[in-house]
Amino acid sequence: MPAKEKVSKMSVCLDKSMGGTELGEVEFNMADFKFGEYKIVRLFLRKSAANTSYDFNPEETFIDLALKGSRA
């Protein structure tokens, strides 16, 4: 695992055909992975300031990602 933390922000948006509104966002550490195998990370979505139409419970709304380290 890398020695330095690399915090990234990811936004979840509606499709452009539905207006492209940003619904929520998550921050996660891109350096939190395993070399050669996938590490599942559950990220809980926070409502964005731009989201005035869609309500959701941040404790129940999440995205599961699989991060895998590889040598370039």
DSSP file (Angstrom, degrees, kcal/mol; ACC not computed):
  #  RESIDUE AA STRUCTURE BP1 BP2  ACC     N-H-->O    O-->H-N    N-H-->O    O-->H-N    TCO  KAPPA ALPHA  PHI   PSI    X-CA   Y-CA   Z-CA
    1    1 A M              0   0    0      0, 0.0    31,-0.1     0, 0.0    33,-0.1   0.000 360.0 360.0 360.0 140.0    0.0    0.0    0.0
    2    2 A P        -     0   0    0      0, 0.0    31,-0.1     0, 0.0    29,-0.0  -0.219 360.0-132.7 -60.6 152.8    1.3    3.5   -0.8
    3    3 A A  S    S+     0   0    0      2,-0.1     2,-0.4     0, 0.0    28,-0.0   0.770  84.9  67.0 -78.5 -26.7    2.7    5.5    2.1
    4    4 A K  S    S-     0   0    0      2,-0.0     2,-0.3    27,-0.0     0, 0.0  -0.781  80.1-126.0-103.4 139.7    0.8    8.7    1.2
    5    5 A E        -     0   0    0     -2,-0.4     2,-0.4    25,-0.1    -2,-0.1  -0.591  19.2-165.7 -77.0 140.4   -3.0    9.3    1.4
    6    6 A K        -     0   0    0     -2,-0.3    24,-3.1     2,-0.0     2,-0.4  -0.835   7.1-162.8-130.5  93.9   -4.6   10.5   -1.8
    7    7 A V  E     -A   29   0A   0     -2,-0.4     2,-0.3    22,-0.2    22,-0.2  -0.634  11.6-177.4 -82.5 128.5   -8.1   11.8   -1.1
    8    8 A S  E     -A   28   0A   0     20,-3.1    20,-2.4    -2,-0.4     2,-0.4  -0.856  18.8-136.7-122.5 158.6  -10.3   12.2   -4.2
    9    9 A K  E     -A   27   0A   0     -2,-0.3     2,-0.4    18,-0.2    18,-0.2  -0.955  15.9-168.8-117.7 134.8  -13.8   13.5   -4.7
   10   10 A M  E     -A   26   0A   0     16,-2.8    16,-2.4    -2,-0.4     2,-0.3  -0.984   6.7-153.9-124.4 134.3  -16.3   11.8   -6.9
   11   11 A S  E     -A   25   0A   0     -2,-0.4     2,-0.5    14,-0.2    14,-0.2  -0.829   5.8-146.9-106.4 145.4  -19.7   13.2   -7.9
   12   12 A V  E     +A   24   0A   0     12,-2.8    11,-3.0    -2,-0.3    12,-1.4  -0.963  27.3 177.5-112.2 122.4  -22.8   11.3   -8.9
   13   13 A C  E     -A   22   0A   0     -2,-0.5     9,-0.2     9,-0.3     8,-0.1  -0.853  31.1-107.4-125.6 156.6  -24.9   13.0  -11.6
   14   14 A L        -     0   0    0      7,-2.7     5,-0.1    -2,-0.3    -1,-0.0  -0.419  52.7 -86.9 -71.3 157.8  -28.0   12.3  -13.6
   15   15 A D    > > -     0   0    0      1,-0.1     5,-2.0    -2,-0.1     3,-1.9  -0.311  38.0-113.6 -60.5 149.9  -27.6   11.5  -17.2
   16   16 A K  G > 5S+     0   0    0      1,-0.3     3,-1.6     3,-0.2    -1,-0.1   0.828 117.9  61.6 -58.4 -32.0  -27.5   14.6  -19.5
   17   17 A S  G 3 5S+     0   0    0      1,-0.3    -1,-0.3     2,-0.1    -2,-0.0   0.694 106.0  47.5 -68.4 -16.6  -30.9   13.6  -21.0
   18   18 A M  G < 5S-     0   0    0     -3,-1.9     3,-0.3     3,-0.0    -1,-0.3   0.183 136.7 -82.9-107.1  14.6  -32.4   13.9  -17.5
   19   19 A G  T < 5 -     0   0    0     -3,-1.6    -3,-0.2     1,-0.2    -2,-0.1   0.169  48.7-110.0 109.3 -17.7  -30.8   17.3  -16.9
   20   20 A G      < +     0   0    0     -5,-2.0    -4,-0.2     1,-0.2    -1,-0.2   0.647  56.1 170.5  69.8  15.3  -27.3   16.4  -15.7
   21   21 A T        -     0   0    0     -3,-0.3    -7,-2.7    -6,-0.3     2,-0.5  -0.327  37.4-120.5 -62.9 135.8  -28.0   17.5  -12.1
   22   22 A E  E     -A   13   0A   0     -9,-0.2    -9,-0.3     1,-0.2    26,-0.1  -0.681  30.5-177.6 -76.0 123.3  -25.4   16.5   -9.5
   23   23 A L  E     -     0   0A   0    -11,-3.0    25,-1.9    -2,-0.5     2,-0.3   0.885  55.0 -28.5 -89.9 -45.0  -27.1   14.4   -6.9
   24   24 A G  E     -AB  12  47A   0    -12,-1.4   -12,-2.8    23,-0.3     2,-0.3  -0.936  51.6-136.3-161.5 178.8  -24.4   13.7   -4.4
   25   25 A E  E     -AB  11  46A   0     21,-2.3    21,-2.4    -2,-0.3     2,-0.3  -0.980   6.7-162.9-148.5 157.7  -20.7   13.3   -3.7
   26   26 A V  E     -A   10   0A   0    -16,-2.4   -16,-2.8    -2,-0.3     2,-0.4  -0.976  10.3-146.9-137.9 151.7  -18.2   11.1   -1.9
   27   27 A E  E     +A    9   0A   0     -2,-0.3     2,-0.3   -18,-0.2   -18,-0.2  -0.965  27.3 166.4-116.1 139.2  -14.6   11.5   -0.8
   28   28 A F  E     -A    8   0A   0    -20,-2.4   -20,-3.1    -2,-0.4     2,-0.8  -0.982  40.9-104.7-150.9 160.5  -12.3    8.5   -0.7
   29   29 A N  E >   -A    7   0A   0     -2,-0.3     3,-1.5   -22,-0.2   -22,-0.2  -0.776  22.3-167.4 -91.0 107.6   -8.7    7.6   -0.4
   30   30 A M  T 3  S+     0   0    0    -24,-3.1    -1,-0.2    -2,-0.8   -23,-0.1   0.685  87.0  62.5 -67.1 -17.8   -7.4    6.4   -3.8
   31   31 A A  T 3  S+     0   0    0    -25,-0.3     2,-1.4     1,-0.1    -1,-0.3   0.420  76.9  96.2 -88.2   2.1   -4.2    5.1   -2.1
   32   32 A D    <   +     0   0    0     -3,-1.5     2,-0.3   -26,-0.2    35,-0.1  -0.637  62.7 108.2 -93.7  79.2   -6.3    2.5   -0.1
   33   33 A F        -     0   0    0     -2,-1.4     2,-0.4   -31,-0.1    35,-0.1  -0.863  63.2-117.8-142.6 174.4   -5.9   -0.5   -2.3
   34   34 A K  E >   -Cd  37  68B   0      3,-0.6    35,-2.9    33,-0.5     3,-0.6  -0.932  32.7-112.9-116.1 143.5   -4.1   -3.9   -2.5
   35   35 A F  E 3  S- d   0  69B   0     -2,-0.4    35,-0.2     1,-0.2     3,-0.1  -0.618  95.7  -0.2 -74.8 129.9   -1.6   -4.8   -5.2
   36   36 A G  T 3  S+     0   0    0     33,-2.8     2,-0.3    -2,-0.4    -1,-0.2   0.374 122.1  68.2  78.3  -4.2   -2.8   -7.5   -7.5
   37   37 A E  B <  S-C   34   0B   0     -3,-0.6    -3,-0.6    32,-0.1    32,-0.5  -0.991  84.0-102.2-145.1 154.9   -6.2   -8.1   -5.9
   38   38 A Y        -     0   0    0     -2,-0.3     2,-0.5    30,-0.2    30,-0.2  -0.494  24.0-159.1 -78.2 141.6   -9.4   -6.0   -5.6
   39   39 A K  E     -E   67   0C   0     28,-2.3    28,-2.6    -2,-0.2     2,-0.4  -0.987  16.2-138.2-119.1 119.6  -10.3   -4.3   -2.4
   40   40 A I  E     -E   66   0C   0     -2,-0.5     2,-0.4    26,-0.2    26,-0.2  -0.630  20.6-171.9 -81.1 130.9  -14.0   -3.4   -2.0
   41   41 A V  E     -E   65   0C   0     24,-3.1    24,-2.9    -2,-0.4     2,-0.6  -0.992  12.8-149.6-125.4 127.2  -14.7    0.0   -0.6
   42   42 A R  E     -E   64   0C   0     -2,-0.4     2,-0.5    22,-0.2    22,-0.2  -0.870  15.1-167.5 -98.7 123.3  -18.2    1.2    0.4
   43   43 A L  E     -E   63   0C   0     20,-3.0    20,-2.6    -2,-0.6     2,-0.5  -0.946  12.8-141.6-115.9 124.9  -18.7    4.9    0.0
   44   44 A F  E     -E   62   0C   0     -2,-0.5     2,-0.3    18,-0.2    18,-0.3  -0.740  22.3-126.4 -90.0 129.1  -21.8    6.7    1.5
   45   45 A L        -     0   0    0     16,-2.3     2,-0.4    -2,-0.5    16,-0.2  -0.544  17.1-156.0 -80.2 131.3  -23.2    9.4   -0.7
   46   46 A R  E     -B   25   0A   0    -21,-2.4   -21,-2.3    -2,-0.3     2,-0.1  -0.870  30.1-104.9-103.4 141.0  -23.7   12.9    0.7
   47   47 A K  E     -B   24   0A   0     -2,-0.4   -23,-0.3   -23,-0.2     2,-0.1  -0.420  35.6-128.2 -66.1 134.5  -26.3   15.2   -0.9
   48   48 A S    >   -     0   0    0    -25,-1.9     3,-1.0    -2,-0.1    -1,-0.1  -0.462  13.5-122.2 -80.3 154.5  -24.8   17.9   -3.1
   49   49 A A  T 3  S+     0   0    0      1,-0.2    -1,-0.1    -2,-0.1    -2,-0.0   0.812 113.7  59.2 -63.8 -30.1  -25.7   21.6   -2.7
   50   50 A A  T 3  S+     0   0    0      1,-0.1     2,-1.0     2,-0.1    -1,-0.2   0.664  84.6  91.9 -73.1 -16.1  -26.9   21.6   -6.4
   51   51 A N    <   +     0   0    0     -3,-1.0    -1,-0.1     1,-0.2   -28,-0.1  -0.698  36.9 145.4 -86.2 101.0  -29.4   18.8   -5.6
   52   52 A T        +     0   0    0     -2,-1.0    -1,-0.2     3,-0.0     3,-0.1   0.429  69.6  47.8-110.1  -3.3  -32.7   20.6   -4.8
   53   53 A S  S    S+     0   0    0      1,-0.2     2,-0.5    -3,-0.1    -2,-0.1   0.741  98.4  61.1-110.0 -30.6  -35.0   18.0   -6.3
   54   54 A Y        -     0   0    0    -31,-0.1     2,-0.4     2,-0.0    -1,-0.2  -0.896  60.9-165.1-113.0 123.1  -34.0   14.5   -5.2
   55   55 A D        +     0   0    0     -2,-0.5     2,-0.3    -3,-0.1    -3,-0.0  -0.838  15.4 162.8-105.5 141.4  -34.0   13.6   -1.5
   56   56 A F        -     0   0    0     -2,-0.4    -9,-0.1     5,-0.0     5,-0.0  -0.983  42.3-106.6-151.4 159.5  -32.2   10.5   -0.1
   57   57 A N    >>  -     0   0    0     -2,-0.3     3,-1.6     1,-0.1     4,-0.9  -0.801  22.7-153.9 -88.9 115.3  -31.0    9.1    3.2
   58   58 A P  T 34 S+     0   0    0      0, 0.0    -1,-0.1     0, 0.0   -13,-0.1   0.711  93.5  60.2 -65.1 -18.8  -27.2    9.4    3.3
   59   59 A E  T 34 S+     0   0    0      1,-0.2   -13,-0.0   -15,-0.1     3,-0.0   0.662 114.8  34.1 -79.7 -15.4  -27.0    6.5    5.8
   60   60 A E  T <4 S+     0   0    0     -3,-1.6     2,-0.6   -15,-0.1    -1,-0.2   0.408 101.4  84.3-117.3  -1.4  -28.7    4.1    3.3
   61   61 A T     <  +     0   0    0     -4,-0.9   -16,-2.3   -16,-0.2     2,-0.3  -0.912  57.0 145.3-111.5 116.6  -27.3    5.5    0.0
   62   62 A F  E     -E   44   0C   0     -2,-0.6     2,-0.4   -18,-0.3   -18,-0.2  -0.930  39.2-139.6-146.3 166.2  -23.9    4.1   -1.1
   63   63 A I  E     -E   43   0C   0    -20,-2.6   -20,-3.0    -2,-0.3     2,-0.5  -0.997  17.3-145.3-126.9 133.4  -21.7    3.0   -3.9
   64   64 A D  E     -E   42   0C   0     -2,-0.4     2,-0.3   -22,-0.2   -22,-0.2  -0.894  21.2-175.2 -99.5 126.4  -19.4    0.0   -3.7
   65   65 A L  E     -E   41   0C   0    -24,-2.9   -24,-3.1    -2,-0.5     2,-0.5  -0.869  18.6-145.2-116.5 152.2  -16.1    0.3   -5.6
   66   66 A A  E     -E   40   0C   0     -2,-0.3     2,-0.4   -26,-0.2   -26,-0.2  -0.972  17.2-167.2-117.1 116.3  -13.3   -2.2   -6.2
   67   67 A L  E     -E   39   0C   0    -28,-2.6   -28,-2.3    -2,-0.5   -33,-0.5  -0.860   6.3-178.6-104.3 136.3   -9.8   -0.7   -6.2
   68   68 A K  E     -d   34   0B   0     -2,-0.4     2,-0.3   -30,-0.2   -33,-0.2  -0.993  17.4-141.0-137.6 128.0   -6.9   -2.8   -7.4
   69   69 A G  E     +d   35   0B   0    -35,-2.9   -33,-2.8   -32,-0.5     2,-0.3  -0.665  25.3 170.9 -87.3 141.5   -3.2   -1.7   -7.5
   70   70 A S        -     0   0    0     -2,-0.3     2,-0.4   -35,-0.2   -35,-0.0  -0.980  37.4-104.5-144.8 156.3   -1.0   -2.7  -10.5
   71   71 A R              0   0    0     -2,-0.3    -2,-0.0     1,-0.1     0, 0.0  -0.670 360.0 360.0 -82.6 133.5    2.5   -1.8  -11.6
   72   72 A A              0   0    0     -2,-0.4    -1,-0.1     0, 0.0     0, 0.0   0.476 360.0 360.0 -75.7 360.0    2.5    0.7  -14.5
